[in-house]
Amino acid sequence: MAVTTARPTVDRTRVAGWLQDYGVYLAVAVLLVFNVAFTANFLSVANFRTQLVEAAPVCIVALGMALVIGTEGVDLSVGAVMALSAALVPLYLGYNALTAVIVAVVAGLACGVFNGFLVAYLGIQPIVATLALLVGGRGLALVIAHGQLVQLYNPTFLSLGSGDLLGIPISVVVAAVLAVAAGLLVQRTTFGRRIVAIGGNRAASRLAGLPVRRVLVGVYAICGVLAAIAGVLATSRLSASDPANVGLLMELSAITAVVVGGTPLTGGRIRVLGTVMGALLMQLVRATLIKHNLPDSTAQMVQAAIIVAAVYAARERSRR
């Protein structure tokens, strides 16, 4: 009589869970090794500086997106908010750089509050509510700028995109400070714990007496502010206000960074460090493909594939 032995099976949910938690770190490590081996001048200080500066706006927007997704929502308007902030900067730069930045950030705050009001008080689905501003926000930005690119010459404002602080680019310092602040918000504050609770079970949060509507408005407001800050930094680095192109497809990059970083689209969990690593991964993917003579459109297709893989991993994990 033949004796059969059971073959060990791979627990797909455990593998998916590991990939969701640590896959982004593995992917960044693999890309770094690949570039060290096959990309010329990759280890130069100038290259590392460029990659960090390019990743900073994505990281900043992704931090806000992570908070929104943590509530089981999404904000498709972040790119339009960046464009709107870019359009407003030249109008107030004649006063001083600080006034221009404040106006741009307040505009982002207003956009976020508007989105939050639609979601929290009118009960509109987040994807629909923010889609309205995705279209209308960039249209308003183009109207404000008369559809034209405006060159900027204010040295104080331009230093935000090209200046250093203790040898580190200012935009990278801003991104790092905001990442630390987001981590503390999620892990150490009542507001952060409420975000996670609402994303985990909104009905139960209401029954527990949590101020669900106010938290939702606050989350979208933060996302709007961070998108505006990213728009200001991108405008400063370009030395021009270009609302037609600033923030274009930023919502795709931000969502990808968040999902790849381990924050599920179903909410109830926020991975801040993973989000930062996800933003770095998106920039490394794009830079690697470009340095090896592949078009930027290829990077967008790779991002789409990464989103599908990350969502699949999250779904498999949820089955456990």
C-alpha positions as CSV (number, residue, x, y, z in Angstrom):
1,M,0.0,0.0,0.0
2,A,1.4,3.3,-1.1
3,V,1.9,5.9,1.6
4,T,1.2,9.5,0.6
5,T,2.6,12.4,2.4
6,A,0.9,15.7,2.4
7,R,2.8,18.5,0.8
8,P,3.3,21.6,2.8
9,T,1.1,24.4,1.5
10,V,1.9,28.0,1.5
11,D,-0.5,30.2,3.6
12,R,-1.3,32.8,1.0
13,T,-2.8,35.1,3.7
14,R,0.4,35.1,5.7
15,V,2.4,35.8,2.6
16,A,0.0,38.6,1.6
17,G,0.2,40.1,5.1
18,W,4.0,40.0,5.1
19,L,4.1,41.7,1.6
20,Q,1.6,44.4,2.7
21,D,3.6,45.2,5.8
22,Y,7.2,44.8,4.5
23,G,6.9,44.5,0.7
24,V,7.6,48.2,0.2
25,Y,10.9,48.0,2.1
26,L,12.0,44.9,0.1
27,A,11.1,46.7,-3.2
28,V,13.1,49.8,-2.3
29,A,16.1,47.6,-1.3
30,V,15.9,45.7,-4.6
31,L,15.7,48.9,-6.6
32,L,18.6,50.4,-4.7
33,V,20.8,47.3,-5.4
34,F,19.8,47.3,-9.0
35,N,20.7,50.9,-9.5
36,V,24.0,50.6,-7.7
37,A,24.9,47.8,-10.0
38,F,23.6,49.0,-13.3
39,T,22.9,52.8,-13.2
40,A,25.9,55.1,-13.7
41,N,26.5,57.8,-11.0
42,F,23.7,56.5,-8.9
43,L,25.7,56.8,-5.7
44,S,26.6,60.4,-6.2
45,V,25.4,63.0,-3.7
46,A,23.8,65.1,-6.5
47,N,21.7,62.1,-7.6
48,F,20.5,61.3,-4.1
49,R,19.6,64.9,-3.6
50,T,17.6,65.0,-6.8
51,Q,15.7,61.9,-5.9
52,L,14.8,63.1,-2.5
53,V,13.7,66.5,-3.8
54,E,11.5,64.9,-6.5
55,A,10.0,62.5,-3.9
56,A,9.2,65.3,-1.3
57,P,5.9,66.6,-2.9
58,V,4.6,63.1,-3.4
59,C,5.5,62.2,0.2
60,I,3.7,65.3,1.6
61,V,0.5,64.7,-0.4
62,A,0.6,60.9,0.4
63,L,0.7,61.7,4.1
64,G,-2.6,63.5,3.8
65,M,-4.0,60.8,1.5
66,A,-3.0,58.2,4.1
67,L,-5.2,59.9,6.8
68,V,-8.1,60.1,4.4
69,I,-7.8,56.5,3.3
70,G,-7.5,55.6,7.0
71,T,-11.2,56.7,7.3
72,E,-12.1,54.5,4.3
73,G,-12.2,57.5,2.1
74,V,-10.2,58.9,-0.8
75,D,-9.3,62.4,-2.1
76,L,-9.0,62.7,-5.8
77,S,-8.6,66.5,-5.7
78,V,-5.1,66.7,-4.4
79,G,-3.6,67.5,-7.8
80,A,-6.2,70.2,-8.4
81,V,-5.5,71.7,-5.0
82,M,-1.8,71.8,-5.9
83,A,-2.6,73.6,-9.2
84,L,-4.9,76.1,-7.4
85,S,-2.1,76.9,-4.9
86,A,0.3,77.4,-7.8
87,A,-2.1,79.8,-9.5
88,L,-2.6,81.9,-6.4
89,V,1.1,82.4,-5.5
90,P,1.9,85.0,-8.3
91,L,-1.1,87.1,-7.3
92,Y,0.2,87.7,-3.8
93,L,3.9,87.4,-4.3
94,G,4.0,91.1,-4.8
95,Y,3.3,91.6,-1.1
96,N,5.9,89.1,0.2
97,A,6.7,85.4,0.0
98,L,5.0,84.6,3.4
99,T,1.7,86.2,2.3
100,A,1.7,84.2,-0.9
101,V,2.4,80.9,0.9
102,I,-0.3,81.6,3.6
103,V,-2.9,82.4,0.9
104,A,-2.1,79.2,-1.0
105,V,-2.3,77.1,2.2
106,V,-5.6,78.7,3.3
107,A,-7.0,77.9,-0.2
108,G,-6.0,74.3,0.3
109,L,-7.6,74.3,3.7
110,A,-10.8,75.7,2.2
111,C,-10.8,73.0,-0.5
112,G,-10.3,70.3,2.2
113,V,-13.1,71.6,4.4
114,F,-15.4,71.7,1.3
115,N,-14.6,68.0,0.5
116,G,-15.1,67.1,4.2
117,F,-18.4,68.9,4.3
118,L,-19.7,67.0,1.3
119,V,-18.6,63.7,2.7
120,A,-19.5,64.1,6.4
121,Y,-22.6,66.3,6.3
122,L,-24.2,65.6,2.9
123,G,-23.3,61.9,2.8
124,I,-21.7,62.0,-0.7
125,Q,-19.3,59.2,-1.5
126,P,-15.7,60.4,-1.2
127,I,-14.8,59.4,-4.7
128,V,-17.7,61.5,-6.1
129,A,-17.3,64.5,-3.7
130,T,-13.6,64.9,-4.5
131,L,-14.0,64.2,-8.2
132,A,-16.0,67.4,-8.4
133,L,-13.1,69.4,-7.1
134,L,-10.6,67.4,-9.2
135,V,-12.3,68.9,-12.3
136,G,-13.5,72.2,-10.9
137,G,-10.3,73.0,-8.9
138,R,-8.0,72.8,-11.9
139,G,-10.4,74.7,-14.0
140,L,-10.5,77.5,-11.5
141,A,-6.7,77.5,-11.3
142,L,-6.5,77.9,-15.1
143,V,-9.1,80.8,-14.9
144,I,-7.1,82.5,-12.2
145,A,-3.8,82.2,-14.2
146,H,-5.6,83.0,-17.5
147,G,-4.2,79.7,-18.8
148,Q,-0.7,81.0,-18.8
149,L,2.6,80.0,-17.2
150,V,4.0,82.8,-15.1
151,Q,7.7,83.1,-14.3
152,L,8.5,83.9,-10.7
153,Y,11.5,86.0,-9.5
154,N,11.1,86.4,-5.8
155,P,14.3,85.0,-4.3
156,T,12.8,84.3,-0.9
157,F,10.1,82.2,-2.4
158,L,12.3,80.5,-4.9
159,S,14.7,79.4,-2.0
160,L,11.9,77.1,-0.8
161,G,12.5,74.9,-3.8
162,S,16.2,75.3,-4.3
163,G,17.6,76.3,-0.9
164,D,19.2,74.2,1.8
165,L,18.9,74.0,5.6
166,L,22.0,72.6,7.2
167,G,23.0,71.1,3.8
168,I,19.6,69.4,3.4
169,P,17.1,70.7,0.7
170,I,14.3,72.7,2.4
171,S,11.6,70.6,0.6
172,V,13.1,67.4,2.1
173,V,13.2,69.0,5.5
174,V,9.6,70.0,5.2
175,A,8.5,66.5,4.1
176,A,10.5,64.9,7.0
177,V,9.0,67.3,9.6
178,L,5.4,66.6,8.3
179,A,6.1,62.9,8.3
180,V,7.1,63.0,11.9
181,A,4.1,65.1,12.7
182,A,1.8,62.7,10.9
183,G,3.3,59.8,12.8
184,L,2.8,61.5,16.1
185,L,-0.8,62.4,15.2
186,V,-1.7,58.9,14.4
187,Q,0.1,57.2,17.2
188,R,-0.1,59.7,20.1
189,T,-3.2,61.7,19.8
190,T,-6.9,61.2,20.4
191,F,-7.7,62.6,17.0
192,G,-5.4,60.0,15.4
193,R,-7.0,57.1,17.3
194,R,-10.5,58.4,16.2
195,I,-9.4,58.4,12.6
196,V,-8.4,54.7,12.8
197,A,-11.6,53.8,14.7
198,I,-13.9,55.5,12.2
199,G,-12.1,53.8,9.3
200,G,-12.5,50.4,11.1
201,N,-16.2,50.8,11.8
202,R,-18.0,54.1,11.2
203,A,-21.3,52.9,12.6
204,A,-19.8,51.6,15.8
205,S,-17.8,54.9,16.2
206,R,-21.1,56.9,16.0
207,L,-22.7,54.6,18.6
208,A,-19.7,55.1,20.8
209,G,-20.2,58.9,20.7
210,L,-17.2,59.8,18.6
211,P,-17.6,63.1,16.6
212,V,-17.4,61.3,13.3
213,R,-18.4,64.3,11.2
214,R,-15.9,66.7,12.7
215,V,-13.1,64.1,12.4
216,L,-13.9,63.5,8.7
217,V,-13.9,67.3,8.0
218,G,-10.6,67.6,9.9
219,V,-9.0,64.8,7.9
220,Y,-9.9,66.2,4.6
221,A,-8.8,69.7,5.7
222,I,-5.4,68.3,6.6
223,C,-5.2,66.6,3.3
224,G,-6.0,69.9,1.5
225,V,-3.4,71.8,3.5
226,L,-0.7,69.2,2.7
227,A,-1.6,69.3,-1.0
228,A,-1.3,73.1,-1.0
229,I,2.1,72.9,0.7
230,A,3.3,70.4,-1.9
231,G,2.0,72.8,-4.6
232,V,3.9,75.7,-3.2
233,L,7.1,73.7,-3.0
234,A,6.6,72.4,-6.6
235,T,6.0,75.9,-7.9
236,S,9.0,77.2,-6.1
237,R,11.2,74.5,-7.6
238,L,9.9,75.2,-11.1
239,S,10.5,78.9,-10.6
240,A,7.1,79.3,-12.4
241,S,3.4,79.1,-11.7
242,D,2.1,76.4,-14.1
243,P,-1.4,75.3,-13.0
244,A,-1.9,73.3,-16.1
245,N,0.8,70.8,-15.1
246,V,1.5,71.2,-11.4
247,G,0.1,68.2,-9.5
248,L,-1.0,66.4,-12.7
249,L,-1.7,62.7,-11.8
250,M,-0.6,63.4,-8.3
251,E,-3.6,61.5,-6.9
252,L,-2.4,58.3,-8.6
253,S,1.1,58.7,-7.1
254,A,-0.2,59.5,-3.7
255,I,-2.7,56.6,-3.6
256,T,0.0,54.2,-4.8
257,A,2.4,55.3,-2.1
258,V,-0.2,54.9,0.6
259,V,-1.5,51.5,-0.6
260,V,2.0,50.1,-1.3
261,G,3.1,51.4,2.2
262,G,0.6,49.1,3.9
263,T,-2.5,51.3,4.5
264,P,-5.5,49.3,3.2
265,L,-8.1,51.0,1.1
266,T,-10.7,49.6,3.5
267,G,-9.5,52.0,6.2
268,G,-8.9,51.3,9.9
269,R,-5.1,51.3,9.7
270,I,-2.5,53.9,8.8
271,R,1.1,53.2,8.1
272,V,3.0,56.5,8.1
273,L,6.5,55.2,7.6
274,G,5.3,52.8,5.0
275,T,3.7,55.8,3.1
276,V,7.0,57.6,3.1
277,M,8.8,54.5,1.8
278,G,6.0,54.2,-0.8
279,A,6.7,57.7,-2.0
280,L,10.4,56.9,-2.3
281,L,9.6,53.7,-4.2
282,M,7.4,55.6,-6.7
283,Q,10.3,58.0,-7.3
284,L,12.9,55.3,-7.6
285,V,10.7,53.4,-10.1
286,R,10.3,56.5,-12.2
287,A,13.9,57.5,-12.0
288,T,15.1,54.0,-12.8
289,L,13.0,53.6,-15.9
290,I,14.0,57.1,-17.2
291,K,17.7,56.5,-16.6
292,H,17.4,53.3,-18.6
293,N,15.8,55.2,-21.5
294,L,12.2,54.1,-20.9
295,P,9.4,56.8,-21.3
296,D,7.6,58.3,-18.3
297,S,4.4,56.6,-19.5
298,T,6.0,53.3,-18.7
299,A,6.4,54.4,-15.1
300,Q,2.7,55.2,-14.9
301,M,1.8,51.7,-16.1
302,V,4.2,50.2,-13.5
303,Q,2.5,52.3,-10.8
304,A,-0.9,51.0,-11.9
305,A,0.5,47.4,-11.7
306,I,1.8,48.1,-8.3
307,I,-1.6,49.3,-7.1
308,V,-3.2,46.2,-8.4
309,A,-0.6,44.0,-6.6
310,A,-1.0,45.9,-3.3
311,V,-4.8,45.8,-3.4
312,Y,-4.6,42.1,-4.1
313,A,-2.3,41.5,-1.1
314,A,-4.6,43.5,1.1
315,R,-7.6,41.5,0.0
316,E,-5.8,38.2,0.6
317,R,-4.8,39.4,4.1
318,S,-8.3,40.4,5.0
319,R,-9.5,36.8,4.4
320,R,-7.4,35.6,7.3
